[in-house]
Amino acid sequence: MIKNKKNTNKRMMKKERILCIASTPYHLFNLYNILLSEEYQNKEVDICITDEAIKNQVDALAESKLIHNIYYAECFYKFSIGREKEFPIVRWIHMFIDILLCQKWINKHMNKKEQWYDWMFISYPAIQIQILQAFYFSINPNIRVVMYEDGLGTYQDFGFFTHKRMTILYTLLFHRNIYNHIEYLYVYCPALIDIKKRTISIKKIIDKADTGYFIKYYYNHFQNEIKKYKNIRFIFFDQCLVNESSERQNKEIGVARFIQRIVGSDKMLFKVHPRMASHINLEGLNVGYGRLPFEILLHMIDNIEDLVLISINSTSCVTPMMIMNKEVPVISIVKIIDSVQDLPVLYSNVQKLYKEPKKIYLPSNLKELEEILYTYIK
């Protein structure tokens, strides 16, 4: 594993060591808020980056003096990328090959003497994390695991990873399921977590991103992206992911164009998801690209409550309330796109935290959607 030492001072042997694993800017944001807590001030913290896209952004943490060493797990950069459309058996074969290659790479590039950790912070028990945990458990069988917020999946009881078949698979592949070793979970909204029959303690993340270097780093390095949001009133969060059907993708883009015709291209931004399907035609839309997550942008936007956030069920729409306790109008178009009758579960739960719950809308058709939009056009 390639190692980039940001601080070459010898560590005190009595200090507990923490390894944080991150793959998105949102992970960096969450780790920053967590590591500012007093309980981590006297611990030696390293970070392992498993996605090439945030290699440069990790400096936002490095310059804040919160971490000691940065590791780049290059073997994961192309892990199972672009295979969502393959037949399941082919996808599974490719995944097993990836696992073997990654395990070989880790054994070759990582020095076990330097990789003893007391704690391991993960965002989600994905396959990549399971590979790494197998390595670290082989060094320290008593390593303690902490999970921190990843997004929507964190609030859905980690269903995929507690599924019986997945539990059996991970146990066979890695001799343990890391989920069973998680001691506690960090989230912004503990009230929304419902972990049944589990012994995981929940800890609240306190948003401190406005303090220190973290937000300043993004403000200084992402000016072009930040400027796209100036004078924008409506933000549409894309969910045209590569594993979605073309019909669903086209319906979402169609609704986005419908909204833009009503509110104006100068007032609406279509925020592209980092994993958006590459073939989608966005002609005519005012598009915002980039990997800077909305959770970070929130700290750079004036008058957050004046925004109107629109999506099928993107977590970004409800993060102003979850992270900053800001009641922002939200429009879920899930009923128009998927013909479902109810709000997404997370939206419904967040709605209970609103003093004005009617600010979260669920239009049944384009006519209802148009009526809602006109109430916010100034």
Secondary structure in CASP SS format (residue, H / E / C, confidence):
PFRMAT SS
TARGET T0000
AUTHOR 0000-0000-0000
METHOD secondary structure of the structure
MODEL  1
M C 1.00
I E 1.00
K E 1.00
N E 1.00
K E 1.00
K C 1.00
N C 1.00
T C 1.00
N C 1.00
K C 1.00
R C 1.00
M C 1.00
M C 1.00
K C 1.00
K C 1.00
E C 1.00
R E 1.00
I E 1.00
L E 1.00
C E 1.00
I E 1.00
A E 1.00
S C 1.00
T C 1.00
P H 1.00
Y H 1.00
H H 1.00
L H 1.00
F H 1.00
N H 1.00
L H 1.00
Y H 1.00
N H 1.00
I H 1.00
L H 1.00
L C 1.00
S C 1.00
E H 1.00
E H 1.00
Y H 1.00
Q C 1.00
N C 1.00
K C 1.00
E E 1.00
V E 1.00
D E 1.00
I E 1.00
C E 1.00
I E 1.00
T C 1.00
D C 1.00
E H 1.00
A H 1.00
I H 1.00
K C 1.00
N C 1.00
Q C 1.00
V C 1.00
D H 1.00
A H 1.00
L H 1.00
A H 1.00
E C 1.00
S C 1.00
K C 1.00
L C 1.00
I C 1.00
H C 1.00
N E 1.00
I E 1.00
Y E 1.00
Y E 1.00
A C 1.00
E H 1.00
C H 1.00
F H 1.00
Y C 1.00
K C 1.00
F C 1.00
S C 1.00
I C 1.00
G C 1.00
R C 1.00
E C 1.00
K C 1.00
E C 1.00
F C 1.00
P H 1.00
I H 1.00
V H 1.00
R H 1.00
W H 1.00
I H 1.00
H H 1.00
M H 1.00
F H 1.00
I H 1.00
D H 1.00
I H 1.00
L H 1.00
L H 1.00
C H 1.00
Q H 1.00
K H 1.00
W H 1.00
I H 1.00
N H 1.00
K H 1.00
H H 1.00
M C 1.00
N C 1.00
K H 1.00
K H 1.00
E H 1.00
Q C 1.00
W C 1.00
Y C 1.00
D C 1.00
W E 1.00
M E 1.00
F E 1.00
I E 1.00
S C 1.00
Y C 1.00
P C 1.00
A C 1.00
I H 1.00
Q H 1.00
I H 1.00
Q H 1.00
I H 1.00
L H 1.00
Q H 1.00
A H 1.00
F H 1.00
Y H 1.00
F H 1.00
S H 1.00
I H 1.00
N C 1.00
P C 1.00
N C 1.00
I C 1.00
R E 1.00
V E 1.00
V E 1.00
M E 1.00
Y E 1.00
E C 1.00
D C 1.00
G C 1.00
L H 1.00
G H 1.00
T H 1.00
Y H 1.00
Q H 1.00
D C 1.00
F C 1.00
G H 1.00
F H 1.00
F H 1.00
T H 1.00
H C 1.00
K H 1.00
R H 1.00
M H 1.00
T H 1.00
I H 1.00
L H 1.00
Y H 1.00
T H 1.00
L H 1.00
L H 1.00
F H 1.00
H C 1.00
R C 1.00
N C 1.00
I H 1.00
Y H 1.00
N H 1.00
H H 1.00
I E 1.00
E E 1.00
Y E 1.00
L E 1.00
Y E 1.00
V E 1.00
Y C 1.00
C C 1.00
P H 1.00
A H 1.00
L H 1.00
I C 1.00
D C 1.00
I C 1.00
K C 1.00
K C 1.00
R C 1.00
T C 1.00
I C 1.00
S E 1.00
I E 1.00
K E 1.00
K E 1.00
I C 1.00
I C 1.00
D C 1.00
K C 1.00
A C 1.00
D C 1.00
T C 1.00
G C 1.00
Y C 1.00
F H 1.00
I H 1.00
K H 1.00
Y H 1.00
Y H 1.00
Y H 1.00
N H 1.00
H H 1.00
F C 1.00
Q H 1.00
N H 1.00
E H 1.00
I H 1.00
K H 1.00
K C 1.00
Y C 1.00
K C 1.00
N C 1.00
I C 1.00
R C 1.00
F E 1.00
I E 1.00
F E 1.00
F E 1.00
D C 1.00
Q C 1.00
C C 1.00
L E 1.00
V C 1.00
N C 1.00
E C 1.00
S C 1.00
S H 1.00
E H 1.00
R H 1.00
Q H 1.00
N H 1.00
K H 1.00
E H 1.00
I H 1.00
G H 1.00
V H 1.00
A H 1.00
R H 1.00
F H 1.00
I H 1.00
Q H 1.00
R H 1.00
I H 1.00
V H 1.00
G C 1.00
S C 1.00
D C 1.00
K C 1.00
M E 1.00
L E 1.00
F E 1.00
K E 1.00
V C 1.00
H C 1.00
P C 1.00
R C 1.00
M E 1.00
A C 1.00
S C 1.00
H C 1.00
I C 1.00
N C 1.00
L C 1.00
E C 1.00
G C 1.00
L C 1.00
N C 1.00
V E 1.00
G E 1.00
Y C 1.00
G C 1.00
R C 1.00
L C 1.00
P C 1.00
F H 1.00
E H 1.00
I H 1.00
L H 1.00
L H 1.00
H H 1.00
M H 1.00
I C 1.00
D C 1.00
N C 1.00
I H 1.00
E H 1.00
D H 1.00
L C 1.00
V E 1.00
L E 1.00
I E 1.00
S E 1.00
I C 1.00
N C 1.00
S C 1.00
T H 1.00
S H 1.00
C H 1.00
V H 1.00
T H 1.00
P H 1.00
M H 1.00
M H 1.00
I H 1.00
M H 1.00
N C 1.00
K C 1.00
E C 1.00
V C 1.00
P C 1.00
V E 1.00
I E 1.00
S E 1.00
I C 1.00
V H 1.00
K H 1.00
I H 1.00
I H 1.00
D H 1.00
S C 1.00
V C 1.00
Q C 1.00
D C 1.00
L C 1.00
P C 1.00
V H 1.00
L H 1.00
Y H 1.00
S H 1.00
N H 1.00
V H 1.00
Q H 1.00
K C 1.00
L C 1.00
Y C 1.00
K C 1.00
E C 1.00
P H 1.00
K H 1.00
K H 1.00
I E 1.00
Y E 1.00
L C 1.00
P C 1.00
S C 1.00
N C 1.00
L H 1.00
K H 1.00
E H 1.00
L H 1.00
E H 1.00
E H 1.00
I H 1.00
L H 1.00
Y H 1.00
T C 1.00
Y C 1.00
I C 1.00
K C 1.00
END
